[in-house]
Amino acid sequence: MFGNFTQQFLKVTLTISILILIPIVLLAQQTGIIQGEVYTIDGKPLSYASIRLKDTRYNTAVDETGHYTLTAPVGKYVLQVTYANYTVEEVPVTIQSGQTLQVDRITVQSNSTQLREVIVSDIQRNKYARKETQDIARMPLANLENPQAYSVITKELIMETAATDYVSALGQVPSAVVSNGVNDSGNGILLRGFSTFNSGMVRNGLPVNTRAVSEIFNLEKVEVLKGPSATLFGAQVTSYGGVVNNVTKKPFESFRGEVSYITGSFGMNRLTADVNAPLNKDRTALGRFNVMGMTNDGFQNEGKSKAFGFATSLLFKAGAKTNVRFDADLYNSTKPLVAYLRNTNKLTMSNMKEWDLPYDRSLTSNDIATNRTNINIGAEIEHQISENWTSRTSYLYNNAGDKGSVFMVPMIVDDNRIERRYRIFDDYSLNFSVIQQNFNGSYKVGSVENKVLLGLDATFYTNKNLYMVPFFAIYDTVSVKDQVWKPLTRSEVDLSRGDRSFGDGIDDSKYNVSSAYLSNVTNISDRFFVMLSARVNRFQQGTIKSYSPGQPEIKDENGKVEQRATPESYTETEGYTQVNVSPKIGLVYQPIKDKVSIFANYMNSFTNIAASRGIANINDDPEQADIIKWKPEQANQIEAGAKFELMDGLINATVSYYNIKVTNRLMEVTTGVNIQDGEQKSEGFEVDLIANPVRGWNIIAGYGYNDNKYVKSEEGILGKTPAWTPKHVANLWTSYKFLDNGVKGLGFGAGFNYVDKVLMNIADDFYIPSYAVINGTVFYDQPKYRIGVKLNNIANIKYWDMYGKPQRPFEFLANLSFKF
């Protein structure tokens, strides 16, 4: 399909595979057996609990009599007992060659009738510090062994903070700023000075488009990886600041369920249900089902939203060594969309607080709300090839699309007037199809242990965009001081379009990516770890077809021509192919074994750039510009820091410094002519703390400082900070829950989010002021039900997101959940 390159690509991949498999065959490890039993405090077997050797792939399950047996290579491990996806016990064990280790009976400190998810989560110490995951490094690697900073937001934290959307759910990610994106569409997360709005979102490790809004009703956790991560996740879905992995809920062996209802200010009504159940008697078929329905009027006079979602995940144990998973979810939302404020340079004031733009009046209306559907369909086969090797084959189809969507685009005329413009997308469809093959293994060279990942993936992306021109048609001009604005109606929008003789435009593009990647972690000693990783990436952009019927002449209310008429045009931009390598190097040293680690890394990401008119040297004559095939833009990070897991895990912290340098940026030397000589630098440090000082008391705190500048760029922005990039970001959430006596289950929490001021437009000095929002909660959590009250923006401050959109004032929410 891809010609000679594919043949060479497969030869290289096969060679790498053989080189890795040789030591596995020659150095087969000796094994031993672990046996034991797990019971509850009232003497009943904890049937179907999961048994795993921590940070490995070796696992089994407790049978109906409470017993388990597990075979694994010789060595020292921590045996983990988990139930309903919660860790309930950990026991150190040592496996010796050819011997059977009989572990003392493990007694879980809860009786069989009380063992619900909330009770079990209380057994786990420092419950919000659940950072152990195989997704971050794509291999079983402990937090203290991983040379990269990352954060994990669990569903328990999402529940405690009574989050109703993705923005509020991720409010406790240190140094991150979460929003609905520049056009109030999709999810945007600012990490280390770079937004993930156009890239940087994956679902269970596979790419999805960030315009496909992520909903929290089906999320088990959200993993936020810091820094350019193209080596393991691919350049097309990672921003230079990081990548966000949404991990969906998976089925387990027990029958559990929860129904939850949230109501409160601004017409909030949100109902969710989560049901997990074995589908047959021997529990080799498991299912989990989630549903959600929501309506919200919004705090402004217009802005009503509604949504519904359904998700299912099925697990089939096809054999002792093979699991097959299927999952799918559908999310549909309807709400009016408002793009970010434009032309702030026409304002005489310096920031949003000084401007008299009405806070509770919307620039749009409910009548032109956009209906959007997001669909994910996935499948996965996991097979234990041998005691040291596993195979995981994954597939995901992701579609985000809408028909007849209307973006309201506010254009500032002066201090007192705004043009309400709009753009119609008749048919918008984004599609990802991804197939991925990972092999995970372990081997020894002499006495030196290694963990290895060998992976292949292929991504196929198509984008169909049928839109109305002119791009930003004028609906009307309103005064910010008027008490009433003319309502916007879809009929008038359609009429304005029908009156024109101009047709619709279309953009149609697609690209394919095929990659091979390798990551190897070597335990030089039990305290010193070296990670070496690389990805070979082949990007193939197809021909981009674009048609525009032209744009009419546009005049303002005084008859002045603001936009001249443009002729009909049809263009086909020639496709291109680029092949490049993305490396990653990581070092970890533990001065205090399993408690403190010092880490450093070099990480890379890149962006493929289509050919365009340009010059090779700054001294070249722009008049002689020719079509140039540009190199990929590169982002290279150097990071160093320390991780702490102290006081038997009661304190979990990460402190890191990073320096990201972006090179090969295109700089425009004159209209339509570029040179690839620009540079951007993003430098800063982050602090992430999760603590459990005393039983029942939990603390999450974070701070990030970022200095982001164009160090080599066009005149006018050289040395400036990019728009929408705050220097300081901080967050805190602390809660206390009584775990004993008559008030057992009663709890309360409070916290704040601080975001520094940001420029709206790099071309002027207009900025969004800094803000600190304070939230609080009181709840009563019992094995069979939960009642909670959440107060958001307690101080009732007026604040705006980075794109100039007003945010919710004081909000009251009440939550009632039933568990079974």
N, C-alpha and C positions, 0 to 999 in steps of 0.2 A: 504493500500500500504506500509506503513511504520511500520505496526505492532502496538505493545503495545505503543510505544512512541507517535505515531500519536494520538491514543485515549487519552492519557494523555495530549498531546499538545492541542487538541481540547477542553478538559474539562477545562484546565486552561484558554484558550481564552474565552470560553463561560462564565466562572465565572467572568472574568475581565469585559466582556461586560455587564453582569447583574449588577455588582457593579456600573458601570458608568451610566447605564440607569435609575437605581432607583432614584437618585436625580433629574434626568431630569423629570421624571414622577411626582414626589412628589412636585417639586419646579418649576412648569411651570411659565414662566415669563409673565407679563402683557405687552401689546403692545399698540402702537399708530400709527398714520398715518402721513406721510409727503406728501404734494402736492405742486406743483410749475410748472414753465415753464421756458424754455431756448430759447433765441433768439440770433441772431447775431446783430452786430451794425447797420446793415441796415434794421432792423425790420422784419427779416424772421426767422421762427422757425428752430432751429437746430435739425431737425428730426433725430431720431435713435442715438443720442448721448447717452452714457451710464451714469447712475446715480448709485453711490455706496456710502455706508457709509464706510469711510476709515478704513482699517484694520479689516473689517468684511466681511461676505459673503452675506450681504443684498444688493441687486442691482435690478435695473429695467432699462427701456429704455425710452427716450423721444419719444412720438408718432408723427404722421405727422403734428399735430396742434401745437406742441411745448410743450405739457403738459406731466407730469409724476405723478405717485402715487406710494408710497412705504410704506409697513408695516414693522415695526421692534420693538424689545423690547424697553422698556423705558430706557432712559439714554442720556448722552451727546455724540455727535458724530461730525465728520467733513464730510459734504456732498461733494463728489467729482463728478465733471462733466468731463467725458473724451470723446474725439472724435478722431476716427482713431488711437486709442491706445495712445493718448496723454492726459495728464491732462490739462484742460483749465481753470478750476475754482474750488475753494474750499470755502465752507461756513460752519461755525459752526452752529449746530442745537441741540435742546434739545427736546426729545420725551417724552411726558407725557401719562400716562395710560388712554386709552379710548378717547383720544383727537386727533383732526386733526390739524397739524401745517401747516399753509399756508406760504410757503417761498416766499420772494420777488422775482420778476422776475430776473433771472440771464441773463445778457447781455454779451456775449463773444465779446471781443474787436477786432473783425475782421469781414469783411463783407462776405456774403455767397459765393461770387465768388473767394475770396482770401484764403478761409479756406483750405489750403493744409497742408500736414504734416510738412513742414519746417516752415510755418507761425505759426502753432499751437505750435510747439516745442519752438518757441521764446517766446510765452506767458508764458510758464512754466519757473519759475525762477530756476536758478542753474540746468539746464536741464540734466547734467551728474550725478546728485546725486539721481537718481531714484533707491533707495534701497528698496522701499516698495515691498515686494514679499511674496507670500504664500509658495514658494518652499523651502526656507531656513529652516524654522522650520516645514514645512508641515502643517502649520496652519496660519490663518491671524494674524501676529504678527509684530508690527512696529519695525523699526530698533532700536529705543531707548528702546524697551521692550525685545529685543533679547540678551541673554547673550553670544553671539558668534560673533567674528569678521568675516566680509565677505566683498567682493567687487563685484560690478556689472558693467560689460562693456556693454553699450547699442549699438544698431545698429547706432544711431546718431554719436557716437564717432568713430565707425568703418568706417562710411562714411567720416567723417571729416578728419581722418588720412589716407584716401585712402588706406586702408589695402587690400591686394590682397591674403592673406592666413591667416591661423589660428595663425601663429607665430606673424605676424605683428599686427593682430587684438587685441591680448592680451598683447601687449607691455606695456600697462598702468596699469596692475595689480600690485599693490604695493608688493614688496619683492618677486615677482615670476620671474622665468627664464623659458621661453617658447622655445621649440626646436622641431625638427622633430624626436627626439628619438635617441637612441644609434645606430640604424642601418638605420637612415634616413627613418624610416618607422613608421607611426602613429604619435601620438601627445604625447609629454612629457612635463610636467609642474612641475618644482621643487618648492615645497612649504614647508617652515619651515625645510629645510634640507632633505626632502624625495621626490623622484620623483613619479609622477603619471603615468609613462610610462607603467608599468605592471598593474596598477589599478588606480582608482580615476576618472573615466569619466562616467557621466550619461547623458541621453538625456531625457528632460522633467521629471526628477526624476527617470528614469528607467535605469538599467545598460546597457552599451555597451562596447565592447572591445576597448582599447586604440589603438590597431593596426588598428582599423577601423578609418581612417583619418577623422577628422571633417572638413567640409567645411563651410565657413561663408555665402554663398549666401542665406541660408535659416534660418539664426539665427536672432531672435528678440533681444536676449541678452545672455550674458554668466555670470553665477553666480559662484563665487569662494569662497567656504567655507573654512575657515582656521582651521586646527587642525583635529585630528582623529575623524571621524564622523560616526562610524559604527552603533551607536545606532539607528539613523533614516534612514541611507542609506545602511547598510549592509557592512560586512567586505570584501566581495569579490570584491567590486567596490570602495573602499576608500583606499587611501594611508594614512600613519600616518601623513602626512603633510596637508591633506585636500581632498576635492572632488570638481570636476568641473561639473557644471550642464549646459548643452547646451540647451537653451530654444528656440524652433523653432517658426517660424512665424505662427500666428493663424488668421483666418478670422474675419472681423468685418462688421458692417451693411452698410458701405458706399462704393461706387464705387471709387476706387483709383488705381493708377498704377505708375510705374516708370521703365524706361529703362535706363541702365547705361553702358557706354563703357570706359574702361581704356586702354591706350596704352603708350608705352615708351621704355626705355632702354632694351637691351638684348631680343628684339623681344617680349616684353610683349603685349598681346592682350587678353582682358578679357571683355566679354559681359554678362550682367545679366538683367533679367526682373522680376518684381514683380507686379502681378496684383491681386487685391482683388475685388470681386463683389458679390452682392446678386444674388441668383440663382432663386428666385421667387418673385412675387409682394409683398407679405406680409413680406418678409425678414426673413422667418423662416428657410431658407436654404441658407447658405453662403459658399463661396469658395475662396481660395487663392492659387495662382499658381506661382511658382518660377522656373526659368531656368537659367543655367549658362554654358558658354563655354569659354575655356581659352587655350592659347598656350604661351610658354615662352622658349626661347633658352638657358637661363642661361648665366652667365658671363664667365664660363670656356669654353674650346674648345669643351667639350662634356657635356651633362647634359640637353638636351631638354626635356621639360615636356608638357603634354597636358592633359586636363580634361574636362569633361562635367557632368552636374548634372540636375536633375529634382525633384521637390518637389510639393506636393499638400496637402492641409489641407481643410477638409470639416466639417462644423458644421450644425447640424440639431436640431432645437428647437422642440423636440417631444411633448412638452406640456409646460404648464406654469412653471412646476417645473423640467423639464427634458431636458438636452442637451446631444446630442450624437455627438462625434467627431471621424473622421477618418483622419489619416495622413500617408503619405508615402514619402520616398525620396530615390533616387538612385544617387550614386556618383561613377564615374569611372575615374581613373587616370592612366597615363602611364609615368613612368620616371625611369632612372637608379638609383639603390640603392647602397650606399657606407656605409659600417659599420664603426665603430670607429677604430681609430689607435690602433694597438696592439704592444706589445713588446717595449714600450718606454724606458724601462730600458736598452736597447742596445745602446741608444744615449749618446754621451759624453756631449752634450749641455744641458742646463737646461730648455729651454722653446721653444715654437713654433717660436717666432720671431728670435731666434738665428739659427734656422735650415733653410737650403736652399731649402726646398721643394717648388717647383713651385706653386705660388698662383693661377694662372689662368689656370692651366693644370689639367684636371680631371684624376683620377685613373681608371675610368671606361669608358664606351662608350654608345652612344645612341642605338647601335645595340642590347645590352643586357638589354634594358629597361624592367621593370616589369609592367604588366597591372593588376590592382587591382580594384575590385568592392565592394562597401559597400552598403547594402540595409537595410532600416528600414521600418517596417510596424507596425502601431499602431492603437489602438482604445480605446475610453474612454467613459464611461457613467457617467454623473454627475446628481445626483437627490437630490432635496430638500425634505428630509424626513418630516421635520417640520420646524417651524420658527427658531429652535435652532440647528437642525441637518442636515447635508448633507452627502451624500454617493458619493464616487468616485471610480469607478472600471476601472482599466487601464490594458492594455496589450501591449507588444512590442515584436516584433521579430527583431533581429539584426543579420546580417550575414556579415562577412568580409572574402574575399577569393581571391586567385589568382592561376594561373596555370603556371608552367614553370618559376617562378621568380628566378632571379639570384642576390644574394648578393655578391658584390665585397668586399673582406676582406683584407685590407692592413696589412701586417706583416713586421715590421721593421727588417732588417738584421743588418745594422750598419748605420753610419752617411750618407753613400752615396748610400745605396741600400734598395729597398723595394720589397718584394715578393708580387705579386698580386695574391691572392688566391680567390677562389669563392666557393659558396655553392648554390646548386640548390634545390628549393622546387617545385616538380612536381605538387602537389595538396595540397593546404593549405586552410583549411576551419575552421572558428571559428563561433559558433552559440550561441546566447543568446535567450532564450524564457522566458519572465517574465510576471507574472500576479500579480496584486497588488490590494488590497482592503483597502481603507481608510475611516474612519468615523470621521468627524469633528463636534464638538458640543460645546455648552457653557451651563453653569448651575451656580446656586448660592447655597451656603450653608450659610443660614442666609443672611447677606449683603455682603458676600465675593464672588466675581466673579471668575469663572474658565473657561479656554479654554482647550479643551481636544482633543487629537488625539488617535484613536485606529486603528491599522493597521495590516494587514496580507499580506505576499507576498511569492511567490514561484519562484525560479529561476532554470532553467535547462540549463546547459552549456555543449557543446560538442566541442572537438578539434580533427581534423584529420590532420595529418602532414605526408605527403609522401615526403621523401627527398633523395637526392643522397649522397652517401658516397664515399670517405672519406668526412668528414664534411667540411674541408677547402682544397680543391684540389688546387695545385699550377698551375697557368696559365703561369707566367713567372717571372723573376726578372729584375727590371729596375733600372737604375741609376738616382738619383735625378738631376744630372747635365747634362744629355743628353737633347738635344733639341727636339728630337722626340722619342716617345714611340710607340711600335708596337700596332696597333689598336686591340681592343678586338672585336671578332665577335661571334655571337651566334652559327654559324656553327662550329667554332673551339671548343667552349664549349661543344656542343653536340657530336662532334667527339671524344673529349678526354674521354667523358663518354662512348661512344659506343665501344671504343677500349678496355675497361676493361671487365673482366669477372665477376666483382663484380656487384651485383644488387643494388636495392634501399632499404632504410630503412623506417620504418613507426613507428609513435607514435600515439596512439589512446587513448584518455581519455575523461572522462565526470564526472561531479559532479552535485548534486542537493542540493539546499538550501531551507529550509522552515523556516519562521520566524514569530514571533508575536511581535509587539512593541506598547508601550504605552507612551504618553507624556502628561503631565498636567501642565499648567501654572496657578498659583493662584495669583490673585491680592490681596495681603495682605492689601494693601491700593492703592490709585491711584498713588502712587510713588514707591511701593515696590512689586516686582514680583519674584516668585519662580517657577523654572522649574524643574520637576522631570520626568525623562524618563528612559526607560529600553527596551532592546530587548532580547528575547529568540531566539537563533539561532541554528538550526540543520543543520550541514554540512555532506553530504554523498558523499564521493569520490568513484567512481566506480573503477573497476580493470583497471590499466593502462597497456596497451599492447605495447610492444616495440620490434621491430625486426631490427637487423643490420646484413647485409651479411658479415661484416668484413671490414677491411681496409688494403690496400696494404702497403708494405714497401715504405717509401718516403725518397729519398736522395736529398741532395742539389747539387749544380752544381759541387762541388768538390768530390762528391761521398760519403760524410759522411751521415750516416743514421740519419735522423731527427725524423722519426716515424717508429716504428717497426710494422710489419704486425700483425693484430688482427684477431681472428677466428670469424666465424659466431656465432651469439647469438640471442636467443629469450627469452624474459623475460615477466613475468606477475607480476606486483607489486600489492599485495593484497590491495583492497579498505579498507576504514575505515570510521567510523562515530564519530563525536564529537558534543556535545551539550554544549553551554556555554551562559553566560549572559553578555550583554554589557550595563553598566549604563551611565547616564549622569545627572549632576546636574548643575543648573544655577541660579545665583542670580543677580538681577538688582535693583538698587536704583537710583531714580531721585532726586538729591538735588535741581535742578531747573526743575520744571515740564515741560515736553515736549521740553526741551532744552538741558539738560545735564543728562547723566546716567552713573553710575559707575557699572561695571559688573564683574562677576567672574564665572568661570566654572570649572568643572571636566568633562573631556570627555575621551572616550575609543574607541580603535579599536584593532583588533587582526588578526592573520594569522594562519590558520589551517596548521599543519605540519604532513606529513605522517610518519609512523613508519620507523625506520632504526636502523642499528647497533649502539649501544652506551653503555655508562656506567652511573650508577646513581650517582656516587661520584667521585670527581677528584682523589681520592686516590685508586680507583679501578684499577685492572689490565686490560689494554686494550685487552690483549690476551683472557680474559674471556668475552669479549663483547657479548651481546645478542641483539635480536631485542627488541626495547623499543617503546612503544606507547607514543609519546611526548604530552605534554600539548600545547595548542595554544600559540603562541608568543603574548605578550601583549604590547600595547602602551597606556600609561596613561598620560593625559595632565592636568596641572594646568595652568589656564590663568586668568589674571586680567587686566582690562583696563578701559577706559572711552570713551564715544561717545558724540559728540557735534552736535547739529543742532541749530545754532545761527543766529541772525539777520534775523528772519523770514525765515529761511531755506537757506540763502545765503552762509552760511559756514556749511559744513558737514565734520566731522573729526572723526577718530578713532585712539586711541593710545592704544597699548596692549603689555603686557609681557607674555611670555609663557615658560613652562618647560615641555618637553616631555621625558618621560623615557620609554625605550623599554626593557622589560625583557623576560626571557625564550628563548633567542637567542641560537641557537645551536653553540657550539664551537668544532672544530675538534681537538681532543687530539692526534690522530695519523691517518694515512691514512684510511679513511672509517669508523672511529670510532668517535662518538660525545658525548658531554655532554651538557645538557641544563642548562647552567650557565652563559651565556653571557648577557651583558647589554650595552645599548647605550643611550646617553643623547643628546638631541637637545634643546638648550636654546637660547632665543633671544627676540627682541622686534621689533614692526612694527609701522609705522606712515602712515596714509592714510588721505589725505586732498583733498576735492573737494569744490571749492569756486567760487562765482559769485560776485566779489567785486563791480563792477558797471555793469549796464545794457549792455549786449553784450560781456562782458569779462568773460571768464571761465578759471579756473585753475584746473589741476589734478596733484597731486604730491604724491610721496610715497617713503618710505625708509624702508629697513629691515636689521637687523643685526642677524646673526645666528652663534652660536658656537656649532658645532656638533662633538661629539667624542665617540669613543669606550672606555667605562670606565671599562669594564671587558670583556676581549676577548683573542684570541689566541696571542701567543708571536709573535711580529713583527708588529702588528697593534694596540696593546694596547695604548690608549692615542692619537691615530692619528685621523685626520679628514677624513671621507670617501671621495672617489674620486667624482669629479663633484659637489662639494658642496661649493659655494662661501660664504664668511663671510658677504660681503656688497653688497647690491643691491639697486639701486635708479632709480627713473623715474620722469619725469616732462613733462607735455604738457599744453601749454597755448595758447589760441586763442582769437581774438577779431573780432566781426562782427558788422558793422554799421547797426542799426535798424531803422534809420530815414533819412529823407532828400534825396537828389539826389543820394547819394552813398549807399543807403539802400541795404543790401545784400552783400556788399563787405566785405571780411574778410581775415585774415591771422593768421597763427599759427606756433609755433615752439616748440621743445622739445628735450629731450635726454633720453637715456637709458644707465645706468652704471651697469656693472657686474664685481665683483672682480675676481682676479685670482683663478683658481681651479687646483687641482691635477688631472692628467690624470689617474694615477694608484697609489693606496695607497702603493704599494710595492716599489715605487721609488719617486724621488723628481721632476720629469719632470712635468711642469705645463703649462696651457693655460694662457697667460697674461690677465690682466684686460683690459677693453675697455669702452669707452664712445662714443656712436653713436649719432650724432646730425641730426635731421630731421626738415623740414619746409614745409609750404604750403601757397598758396594764392588761394582764391576762390571767386566766384561771384554767390550768391545763390538767386534765384528768385522763385516765386510761381510755374512757369511752367518749369523751367530749372535750371541747375547748371553747372558751368564751374569751374574746379579746376586744379591746378598744384601742384605736390608733389615732393620734393627733399629729397631723403633718403641718409644717410651717406654723408652729405655735406662736411665734412673734408676729405673724401676719404681715411679713415684709413684702414689698413689691420687688420682684426681681425678674430678670430675663435670661433666657438661655443664650448661648454664644451667637445665635443667629438673629437675635432681636425679638424673639417671640415671648410674650408674657407667660409666666408660670403660675401655677395654682396658688391662691392665697390660703388662709387657714382652712384645713380640711379635717372633718371628723369621719372616722370609719369604724364600724362595728363588725365583728367577725364571730360566726358560730360554726363549729365543726363537730361532726359526729364520726366516731371511729368504730370499726367493727372487725 
